[in-house]
């Protein structure tokens, strides 16, 4: 089910939930929790044989990808800042198709 298929009043509750918990959600997605939580993010970009890299603290990365509002995509998924949340799907009916996935474009780290 896409978010655009949900009644408006329920959709507002979902969006409010993500707006109210935005910082915690972004932290869980990018940093994680506990002993193995990330402190840094390294992104290596290789184009036409030329490599560029960026190393940023996780707090800076969370600000980069958390910048922006919570809202809907054109196809009914959810934006949380610059993080796209969508249902996983595409698993030929396996239980994993019911999971959520969170997507970022790691190259955006170079713009900041």
PEBEL-V184873 format. One record per pair of residues at least 12 apart in sequence whose C-alpha atoms are under 8 Angstrom apart, sorted by the first residue. I is the first residue (numbers start at 1). J is the second residue. D is the distance in Angstrom with one decimal. If there is no record, write none. Layout:
# PEBEL-V184873
I;J;D + I;J;D
This chain:
# PEBEL-V184873
2;75;7.7 + 2;76;5.1 + 2;77;6.4 + 3;72;7.7 + 3;76;4.9 + 3;77;6.1 + 3;78;7.6 + 4;75;7.8 + 4;76;4.9 + 4;77;8.0 + 5;76;7.8 + 15;70;6.7 + 15;71;6.9 + 18;70;7.0 + 18;80;7.5 + 19;69;7.8 + 19;70;6.0 + 22;66;7.9 + 22;80;7.1 + 23;66;7.6 + 26;62;6.6 + 26;65;8.0 + 26;66;6.5 + 26;80;7.9 + 27;62;6.8 + 29;102;7.5 + 30;58;7.6 + 30;61;8.0 + 30;62;6.8 + 31;58;6.6 + 38;58;6.7 + 39;57;6.0 + 39;58;5.1 + 39;59;7.8 + 40;55;6.9 + 40;56;5.7 + 40;57;4.4 + 40;58;4.7 + 41;55;5.7 + 41;56;5.5 + 41;57;6.3 + 41;58;6.1 + 41;61;7.2 + 42;54;5.8 + 42;55;4.5 + 42;56;6.7 + 43;55;6.6 + 43;106;6.6 + 43;107;7.3 + 43;109;7.6 + 45;107;7.4 + 54;109;7.3 + 54;110;6.6 + 61;109;7.1 + 64;82;7.8 + 64;108;7.9 + 64;109;7.1 + 64;112;7.2 + 65;81;6.0 + 65;82;4.8 + 65;83;6.2 + 65;104;7.6 + 66;80;6.7 + 66;81;4.4 + 66;82;6.0 + 66;83;7.2 + 67;81;4.9 + 67;82;6.4 + 68;80;7.2 + 68;81;4.0 + 68;82;6.5 + 69;81;5.1 + 82;104;6.8 + 83;102;6.4 + 83;103;5.7 + 83;104;5.2 + 84;102;5.5 + 84;103;5.1 + 84;104;6.6 + 85;100;6.8 + 85;101;5.8 + 85;102;4.6 + 85;103;6.5 + 86;100;5.6 + 86;101;5.5 + 86;102;6.6 + 87;99;5.9 + 87;100;4.4 + 87;101;6.0 + 88;100;5.2 + 88;101;5.6
